[in-house]
Amino acid sequence: MSIPVLLAVTGAPWEADVVRRAERAPGIRVVRRCVDIADVMAAAASGQARAVLLADDLPRLTSDAVAALHARRIAVVALADPNESGDPFGTEDRLSRMGIERILPADVSPEDLGRAVTDAVDAGPPLSVSHFAGGFVPVAADTADQPPPVYNQGSGRMIAVWGPTGAPGRTTVAVGLACELAGQGVPTLLADADVYGGTVAQQLGMLDETSGLAAAARSAGSGGLDMATLAKHARQVEPRLLVLTGLSRADRWTELRPAAVESIWSTARMLAPVTVADVGFCIETDEEISFDSLAPRRNGATVATLEEADEVIVVGTADPVGLTRLIRAIHELRAVVPSVSPRVVVNRVRSGSLGSSPADAVSEALGRYAGVEAAALLPFDQGAVDAAMSRGRSLAETAKSSKLRKSLQQFATSLGKELAG
């Protein structure tokens, strides 16, 4: 039985030749010719095809469209100009970064075309694979147009900092952890992926009119995101610290689609040995049962980040309300992302509402109701936080000897050793 295929090569100089080859290719049959990606998506939604053959320069082709086709179990095969040289940053590389699993020259024989489509359908959608091919690429103004240097093989690691609603101090922990790792000689990328109101830029005294993460998402959507491009979208605030600023307004959340975010994290693993991502509090997935299954999901970027992370740090507050929210959040996280083994960090530990031994009270509550131990207990030190915020600097710069800074430093040291091991 032949495989039903959509053909989208309208306007390509070799369109007529491809149409003839596709019609003669064994094992496949063209059920519809599409003029653009919107036409492809409409035909795909009708369930009339199992594969798409498209031109390399199809207008509005993005990684989100490719991901949507894969979600419908439709194989995507691209046809590139036969004169394509296969350069590292050329057409084939761009299409591969979009998630297209098979790229063929437009002058491919009918037999090879039929075989490639059949193999793509049999193999199913590609798995998301994270790999690290290099190291840190701070980009200076005079070297921005130069190709990225070659680094030794390695494995970039990713840390997601998450926590329940109520401002438990996620950003403070994420910024402090990234700065401490950078200060210990570990090149680090800090990314603000909070779709509800990121404040990393404000805490570090940076202007946030232009979102580095949104710009990276646009590059990822067009297949143009590579290690050097991601470095250009980031800002270097310390010799070993790059920062991807977040959304300047919460209503821009639609710019951070899950497919683009996954591509950013995959590239970040190539850029830096450690990436720290500050994500929003909400991971509800009720929106996924809406009629339009391809509609943007506000919490999709957060869930995708948690799924991609090697370590998830869950931040809660050391008071009765904060602990209740933290325990519920741990159970919610386990339900939404079962593969996660979170590290719990309890912030603002102080005597008062939890009695004279707050550390013991926190440990007892977490062990009894969540079955976890706290990886770190961070003391309440509002003076140190205020000093850092007012100067737009990290705790390591403004309050080196504060108890909070020392606790973050100790936590970063232990975490860094485990990631390196």
HELIX and SHEET records of a PDB file:
HELIX    1   1 GLU A   15  ARG A   24  1                                  10    
HELIX    2   2 ILE A   37  ALA A   45  1                                   9    
HELIX    3   3 SER A   63  ALA A   71  1                                   9    
HELIX    4   4 THR A   91  ARG A   97  1                                   7    
HELIX    5   5 PRO A  110  ALA A  123  1                                  14    
HELIX    6   6 ALA A  141  THR A  143  5                                   3    
HELIX    7   7 ARG A  170  GLY A  183  1                                  14    
HELIX    8   8 VAL A  200  GLN A  203  1                                   4    
HELIX    9   9 GLY A  212  GLY A  221  1                                  10    
HELIX   10  10 MET A  227  HIS A  233  1                                   7    
HELIX   11  11 ALA A  250  GLU A  255  5                                   6    
HELIX   12  12 PRO A  258  LEU A  271  1                                  14    
HELIX   13  13 ASP A  286  ILE A  289  5                                   4    
HELIX   14  14 GLY A  300  GLU A  308  1                                   9    
HELIX   15  15 PRO A  320  VAL A  336  1                                  17    
HELIX   16  16 PRO A  358  TYR A  369  1                                  12    
HELIX   17  17 GLN A  382  ARG A  391  1                                  10    
HELIX   18  18 LEU A  395  THR A  398  1                                   4    
HELIX   19  19 LYS A  403  ALA A  420  1                                  18    
SHEET    1   A 5 ILE A  28  ARG A  33  0                                        
SHEET    2   A 5 ILE A   3  ALA A   8  1                                        
SHEET    3   A 5 ALA A  51  ALA A  55  1                                        
SHEET    4   A 5 ALA A  75  ALA A  80  1                                        
SHEET    5   A 5 ARG A 102  PRO A 105  1                                        
SHEET    1   B 8 ARG A 235  GLU A 238  0                                        
SHEET    2   B 8 LEU A 241  LEU A 244 -1                                        
SHEET    3   B 8 THR A 188  ALA A 193  1                                        
SHEET    4   B 8 VAL A 274  VAL A 279  1                                        
SHEET    5   B 8 ARG A 157  TRP A 162  1                                        
SHEET    6   B 8 GLU A 311  THR A 317  1                                        
SHEET    7   B 8 ARG A 343  VAL A 349  1                                        
SHEET    8   B 8 ALA A 374  PRO A 379  1                                        
END                                                                             
